[in-house]
Amino acid sequence: MRKLLALLLCLALLLALPVPAFADDGEPFALTVTVGDKATPVRALQDAYAGNLYLSLRDLSAALSGTEKQFRYNYMYSTQDGYSFFIHPGVEADNESAGGAYPAVSRVTMLALRRNKLYYDGQERKYYSYRDGSDLYLNLTDIELMLDVTAQTVSGTRVDFLCDRPFRPDPQTLRENGYFEAFNAIVLGDASNGKLLFTSQSSRSFPIASLTKLMTYLLVVEAVEDGEARMDEPVTVSKAVESLSESPDGILKLKAGMTLPLEELVTAMLLASSNESALAIAEHLAGSESAFVERMNARARELGLKSAEFYTVHGLPVYLGESVPVKHQNLMSASELFTLCGYILAHFPQITDLTSRQYAKLPSLNYTTANSNPMVFNLPGVTGLKTGNTNRAGFCLSVSMPVTVAGERHELVLILLGAESVDLRGQAAEILLRWARENYAG
């Protein structure tokens, strides 16, 4: 009886605790969106910390109706594909899709953060969002990027939309405000002439996760160029590759003994960031992963990449067999990753034939892979290059985007290392690349 009473007391205490405005299993709250003199109630979520707002797109369509940033919101559902959400810019909201008055919330919504299928003006976008039934909640910064509009958070319950002001954050102001402290290192520059446009801790070595695969790719295409390999030659999957494929770090389901063309493995490695594909390539070209890693380090020294330290061909950490485990991660500085990307783009520009694709088919596996790089979905003109993350490396990204400078084609390259979150990585990349395109290109 005493145990039961104690249990009931604990439950009572838990129920008495205040409910946060939003957590992964939280609930919407009332937010006021103002546009000039117009004020509209909008459902919102607050994720992880104050000010990190997600707004209901259904409600926001009502709030912006009649302005130059108005849009119509609707969705489709099928048993095969689930929910798909659509933003039609410049179209007035209708009664069916608009939010209207904010209703009382009497339930926990059990929302989960994921990349829901979102289309803006018919083009797929890759923003992280929360779905509540047929409604979609999008991060406020992503809304500013998508609609190209400036929004100002006045308080925890009010956001002003300045529909006549495009979204143009200045990187130097963001630096002064501490925005880039959430990253290990950043380099943004013109790889065609080496001119740097923005840097942060660019010369210090950091873990690079799957950006490693850019060096793996370089050795592959150089082997093909030297006649040591062909893109159409078959690669046999080993037991080690199968084991990696079946691990939590696996992407494709590969079985020992099956064969795939080298070209398909390269595609899977670059777009899906397939670790097992990188391992299969290394074993095929060098006989073992360790032998291929030696080639990677030797090639890095030849290219003058002094900060580069490779232990694996895919970027996953490796543990030494000691009584106290020692974990090694591949390392490189952002400035030397910028150099490596520039070298690849100059000598093997065909990489962007792959990395600019949103999706690619792998016929041998009857499988279609999506590009893990959100920038090829969210920013027109982006041509690559690679994403990566581990617990220690954080979220990393290398992006290429050709621009015209003084009538000539130049390659902008952005390196982001160690972002605190995957959504922050995408937001910062889009902000910096837009700024560079508008202030450097002509």
N, C-alpha and C positions, 0 to 999 in steps of 0.2 A: 504494500500500500504506500509506504514511504517513497519507493522508487517511482510509483505512478504519480504521486503528488509532486515530486521533484521534476519529473518530465513535464507535467502540466505547467509548473511554474516557469520552466525554461521557455516553453512555447509562448506563454503570456508575455514574457520579457521580449522575445523576438518580435512578436506582433506589435509591441509598443514602440519599437524602434522606428525612427522616421524613414520613409521611403525615399531614395534618391530620385532626382528628376529623371535620370535615365541611366541605365546600365544595359548590359547585353539582354537582360530580360525585363527592362524598364518599360515605362509607358510614356506616351506623348504628353506635352503640356502646352498651354496656350501661349502663343507668341504673337505680337502685333507687327505686321509689316506695313510700313508707311511708304507711299509714293506721293510726294507733294503733300497735299491736304487730305489725301485718301488714306484711311487706316483700315486694314483688313485682318481679321483673326486667322492665324495659320498654325497648324499643328507643327510641333518641333520636337526634336530629341536632342539631348545633351550627352555626348559620348566621352567618357573618361575624365574630362576636366571642364571647368566652366568656360563657356565661349566656343567650345568645339561643337557647333550646331549643325544639325541635319534638319532640313525643312521638307515638309510635304509638298511634292510637286503638284499634286492635285489642288491643294489650297493655294499654292503660289501662283498657279495659272489664273485663279480668280483675282488675286491681289494685283497682278500685273496687267490684267485685262484693260484694254483701252490705251495702253502706253506703247512706246516704240519698242519695248522689250516683251510685248505680250506673246503668249504661246498657247497652243491648244495641247492638252495632255489627254492621252488615251492609252489603252492597253489591249492586248489580246491574250487569250489563254487557250492552250491545247494540251491534251493529255500527253502528247509526245514531247513538246518543247517547254511546257510550263508557261510562265508569264513572260511576256515581252512588253516593254514600255516605250512609248513614242512621244517625242516632243516635236511639235510643228511650229517653228518660229514664225512670227508675224501674223499668226492666225488667232482670232479672238476666241477666248474660252467659251465653251457651250455649257449649258446647265447640267448636262449629264456628267461631264468630266470635271467641272469646277467644284471647289470645295464647299463654298457657302459658309454658313455660320458654324462656329466651332462647337461641336457637341461635347457633352460631359463624357469623361472617360471613366469607365467603371471596371476595366479589366486590364490585366498585364498582357502586353502584346506579343511577348516572346519573339522579338525580332532578332535576326542574325545578320551580321555584316558579311556581305559577299558581293561579287560582281554580278549583279542582275543584268539581264539583257536590256540595254537601253539604246535607243536610236534617236539621234538628233538630226532633224531635216533629212531623214532617210539613211543617215550614216551611223554605223555602230560606234558607240563610245564605250570606253573601259574605265568607268569610275566605280569606286566601292560605294555601296548604298545599302539601305535597310528596306526590306519589303514588309508591308503590313497589309495582307490581303491583296487588293488591287491598287493600293497606294504605294508610292515609292518615296523614300526620304533620301535626299542627296545632300552631301556636305556643302556648307555655304560657300566655301572657296571654290569648290568644283562648279557650283552654280554660277559664280562670277566668271569663271573661265569659259563655261559652256555658252552662257548668254552674252558674254563680253559686257558686263555691267558691274559698276561699283556698288557694293553694299557696305553700310557702316553699322556696326553693332553699337547701339546706344546704351542698352542695358541688357540684363539677362532675359528680358521679356520684350525687347523691341529692336527691330532692325530696319534701317532706312535704306531703300533702294533709290539710287541716283541714276535714273534711266538715261539721262543725257550725258553721263560720264562713263566712257569705256574703262575696262579694267586694265590699268597700266601701273602695277606696282614697280617701284624702282629698287633694283638689287642692293644699291648702296644703303638706302633707307632701311631695307629689310635686314642688312648686316648690322647696322647701328642698333636696330631694335632686338637683335639677338636671334633672328629667325634661323640663321645658318649654323647656330650652335647645336642644332639637332642633327648635324651631319659630321662625318669624320673629315671629309675633304671634298673639294669641288674644283674643277677646271672647266672653263668654257672658253673656246677659242676657235680661230680659223686654222684648220689643219693644213690648208693649202699654202700658207705662208708663215705659220707659227705664231701669229699674233694672238696674244691672250686678252680676253675681254673681261673675265672675272675669275678670281681664284680665292681659295681658302685652304690653308694647310696643304698646299699642292705638292710639296716636296717630301713629305713624311710618308713612310710606308704604312699601309694598313692592309688587313685581310680583304681579298677581292672576290671571294666566292666564285660564282660561275662566270665572271668576266675572264677567268682563266681560259675559258673555251675559245677566246679570240686567239690566243697563242696556239692552242691545239689546231684551230682552223688554219692558221698561217703555215704550220708545218705540213698540213694536208695538201694545201694548194701548191706549196713549193715542191712537194714530192710529185704531184701531178705534173707540174711544169718541167721537172727534171726527168720525166719519163719513168719514175719509180713506181707510179700508181696510176690508175685510171678511175674516173668517177663512176664508171659503169661496172667496175669489177666487183665480184661477190666477196662479202665478208662473212666469215663463219662465227657464230656466237659461241663463246666459251662458257664453261660452268661458272667462272667468276663473274662474267657479264650477267648470266641468268640470276646469280645470287644477288647482285646489285639491283637488278630489275625487280626482284621480289621484295626488296627491302623498303623501308619507309621513304628512302631517297630515290626510289625508282619512278620512272615516268611511263615507259613502254613495257609491255609484257613480252620479254624476249626469252626464248628457250634455247638451251644449249643444243647446238647442231643445226639450227636454222640458219639460212643465209639471207643477207640483204645487200643490195647495192650500196657501195660506199657513199654515193650521192644522197641516198635516203637517210643514212646515218648522220651525215653532215647536216642535212636539213633539220632532222629531229634535234640534233645537238644545239643548233643555233636558235631555232624558233621555240621549241618546247623546253629547251635547256635539259635535254635528256642526258643524265649522267652515265647510264649504261651504254648509250651510243658513243660517247666520248671514250669510254674504256674499250669498247669493241674496236674502235678506230685505232687506238694506241697499240693494242695487242696485234692488230693486223699489220700495221706499218713497221713496228719496231720489235715485235715478238713478245714484249711484256710492257706493263705500265711503267715499271722502273726505268727501262731502257728509253722509253719515249720521254719520260720526265727529264732524263739526262739531256736529251736532244733539246727540250724546251729551255732548260737553263743555259745550255751552250748557245742556242740561238739568241736568247735574251742578251747574253754578254756580247755577242757579235753586233747586235743592234745598239749597244751602249746603254741598255736598260739595267743600270747598276742596282736598282732597288728590288728587282724581280727575284723572288724565291719561290720555286715551284716544288711541291711535294706530291701532288696528284694532277691528273690530266683533266679533271672536271671541276675542281674547286672545293670539293668536300674536304673536311679536315681528315687528318690521318693520325692515328694513335700509335705511339711507340710501345713496344712490348716490355714496359718496365713495371716494377712492382707498384710504383706510384705512376699512374698514367700521365703521359706527356702528349699533348695535342699540338700538332703543327697545322697551320693554315697557310695557303698560298698568299704571298705578299707582293705588293707593288705600290708605288706612289701614284697619285692621280695625274701628275705631270707626265710620268713615263707611260701610263696607260693612254694618255692623250697622244703621245708620240707613237705608240704602237698602233692605235687606231688610224692615225694619219698615214703611217707606213702601209697598212693593209689597204686603205682606200686608194692610195696612190698607185700601188703595184698590183692589187687584185680587186679592182672596183666591182667585179662580178659578185662580191659578197652581198651587195645591196640588192641584187636580183632575188636573193633569198630573204634577207632580213627586212625588206620593205613589204613583204607579203603579210597580210593579216591572217591568212590560213594557207596551209599547204597539205597536199595529199601524200600519203605514204602507201603506194599501191601494194607493196609486199605484205603489209600488215592490214590492208583494207581499213586504213585509219586516217582521219583528218586531224591535224594538229593546229592549234591556235598559236599565234605569236604571243609570247609572254610579255612583250614590250608594249605597254599601254600607249606610248607615244605614236605608234603607227596607226592607232585608231583615233586618237584625240587631237592630233595636230597635223593638218595636211602638209605634205612635203617631206615628212620624216622618212628616212630610208633605213634605219637600223638603230642600234646594232645588237646590244645584248643586255640581259638582266642577270641579277644574281643575288643570293642571300644565304647566309648561315647565321646561327645565333650570335657568333662573334663578329662577323663582317657587317651585320645589319643588312639593310636593303641597298643594293648597288645598281647602277645603271650607266651604260654608255650609249649615247645617242648621236647619230649623224643626220645632218640636214643640209642639203645643198642650197646655197643662196646666190644671188647675183650681186657682185660688188664691182662698181665701175664697168659694168657691161660684161664682166667675166664670171664664170662659175667658180665658186669657192665652197669648200666643205666645212661647215660648222660642226664641231665635235664637243659634246658635253660629257663630262665624267662626274658622276655623283657616287660617293662612297659613304657607307655607314649611316644611311637615313634611319631614324628611329622607327618609322612605320612605312608600310608599303604605299599607303595613300599619300603620305607626305612626300615620298620619293617622286610620285607622279606629278603632284601639284608643283613642287619646286622645279622639276624639269620643264614643265609647260610654261611656267612663269619666266624662267631664264631664257628659254629658246624663243619665246615670243618677243621678249625684250631685245635679244640679239638681232632677230630678224628685222625689227622695226627701227633699231638705232644703229645697226652696223651695215646691214644690207641696203642696197639702193636700187 
